[in-house]
Amino acid sequence: MTKFKFGDKVRVLPQEKKPLDWSKEMMNYQNKEGIFIKAILGDYCVKFEDGPIWNYTKDQIELVEDKGIQKVVIPKFVADWIDRIKSSCNDVLRMSVKDAMDDLSLDIEDGHADEIKEWLWDEKENWDIFVRAWLDGYEVEKEKTYKVRMVGLYKDEQVLHHSFEEDVWYFRFDFNDGLRHQRDSRYHTKNELEQAGFGDVFDNPMFEVEEVE
């Protein structure tokens, strides 16, 4: 199943018969390209440059690949920021990078303002990467995951686990305890560790941290 992101270019698929909820005007947009805005209760909202916003089902539109453009890779928190800004605007086609910067200066709801500012200023090229992501789309960077061991514990109680079902953290032996989930219970992102209060394990001699694939 294709997952559309805010700002993706999509094409309306031709229909053999006129769908019951389509107006005559909507029929004129078959095979035309527009910009995906948001999904609401099964409706996929598409904005056209020369027309209004129409709602379609996921089976009535398809993603248009820009084969000539190589998409940049950005951290997930930057991708979330771009999605939030574009989804909050009724006319994404008229939005600019300046609008994004204005939004950042006012701080943002998900609390990542400082993290985003640090990322932008950390490397000069990150500004160019952000602009390309805004204009041409992006791929989300795969977050690094880590296995944490506490030194000095019994072997069957050394490894830090996270129960996704109960949302609790505990130490146990080195075996995936989350077999009913897609994620391994032993592997955690840096952000997950920080949010759970384990952010200091990277610099604490009581812990051994191993990066895992």
N, C-alpha and C positions, 0 to 999 in steps of 0.2 A: 504494500500500500504506500503510495506516494504521500509524503508529508510536505505540505506547502508552508513556506515561510513568508512573513510579511515582506512585500516588495518583489516576490518572485514573478517572473513573466510567465503567463499561462495562455493557453489557446482554448477557445470554446470549440468543443467537438461537434461536428454536424450530426443532426438528429434525423432518423428516418421518418418519424412522425412528430408532430408538434406536441411537446409535453404539456400537460394540462395547466401547469402553473406558469407557462411562458406566454408573454404578450406577443403581439405581432411584431412590435419593435425589437423585442429580444431575439426573434428569429433572424433579424438582419445581422446579428453579431456572431453567427456561426462561422467558424474558421478565422475569426479575428482574435488578435492578441490584446491582452490587458494586464493589469497588475493586481496580484492577489493581495487583499487587504486583511481579512480575518475570517474565521469560521465561527458561526453562531448557530448552535442547535442543529447541526447538520447542513446548514446553508453556508456555501463558500462565496464570499463577497468579492467581486472582481470589478475594478475601476478601469474604464476605457478612456483614452485620451480625448476622444471626440464625443463622449457620451456619459451617461450616468453610471451609477453602481448597480450591477445586477447580481442576483443571488442564484447560484447553481449548486447542484449536488456534486460530490467528488467524482462521479462517473461521467460528468458532462464537461469536465475541463481536464487539460493535461499540461504538464510542465514543459516549457520551451527551453531547451538547452542552448546556451551560448557557447557553441563549440570553439569559436575563435578567441574566447576570453578565458584565461586561466584564473580561477577564483583563488583569492588569498585565504590563508588559514588564520583564524583569530581565536582567542580564548573564549570559553563559553560565556563568561560574565560580560564580555564586550558584545557578543552576539545577542544575549538577552537584552542588553541596553538598546541596541539598534531595533530589535523587534518591539520592545515596549514603546519606543518613541514613534515608530511608524504605525503601530496599531492604534495609538491614541489620536492620530490625525485623520480627519475625514477626507483629506485630499493629499495622499502620499506623493502624487506626481508633482506637486508644487513644493514639496519639502526640500530643504537644502542642508548642507553640512553645518551651516551657521545655526540652523534650528536645533541641531543636535548639541552644539556647543552651548547654546543658550540654556537648553534643558539641563546640561551638566552643571552649569554655573549656579543653578537653583537647587542643586542636589537632586537625587532621585529616590523613588519609593523603595527600591530593593536594597538600599544601603551600600551600593558598590561604587559610589561617587569617588571616594578616595582611591579605591583600587584601580578604577579606570583612569583617573588622573595620573597615578603613578605609572601605569602601563604606557600612557601616551608620552610622558616625559622621560621614561626610562631609556628609550631608543628613539633617535630622530626619525628613523624610517617607519616607526609605528604610526605616525601621522599620515604618511602616504598609504600605509596598509589600511588604516581606518577609512580613508577617502575611497579607496578602491572597493573595500567591502560595502560601503554605503551605496556606491554607484553600480557595481557589477555583481554583487552577491558574494558569498563567502562559504567556506567550509569551516566547521567547528573543530578546533584543536582537541585531539584526544587527551584527556587529562591523565597525568601520571598517577599510578597507584602504588601504595606502599604496604609492606607487611611489617608489623611492629612486634618485637619480642621484648619482654621485661627480663633483665639479667637477674639471676639468682633464684628464680622460681623453679619449682619442679618442672620437668620436661613436659608433662601433660597439662601445665597451666601457664605456659610462657607466652603464647601468641594472643594478641588482642583481636577479638572478634566483635562484629556488630550484627545484632539480630534485626533484620529488616522488618520482620513480622511484629516484634514487640518494641522495636526502637530502643534497645538497651545494649550496653557495651560490657564485655566480660573477657576474662583470660581463660584460654583453654588450649588443648593440644593443636598441633599443626595439621588440621584437616578441615576441609570446607564444611561448615556447619549449616550453610544456607542452600541446600540442594533443591529446595522448592522455588528458589529465586534465580534470576539470570546473573546476579552478582555473587561473587565468592565472598563469604562472610569474613575472610581474613584480609581482604584487600580494600584499602581506603584511599581516597584522594586527600591531598593536603588540606583542602577546604573542609572536608568532612571531619578530619581530625581536629582542626582548629575550632570548628563549630561545636564539637563535643567536649572541648576542653583539653585535648591532647596535643595542642600545637607545639608544646615545648619538647616533645619526644625527639625532635631532630637534633637538639643540642644538649640533651640530657644523657649523661653517661650510664644512667640506670636502664636505658633502652637501646636496643639495636634496631635500626630501620633499614629495610631492604627494598629497593625499587623493584617492582615486578611488572611483567607484561600483562 
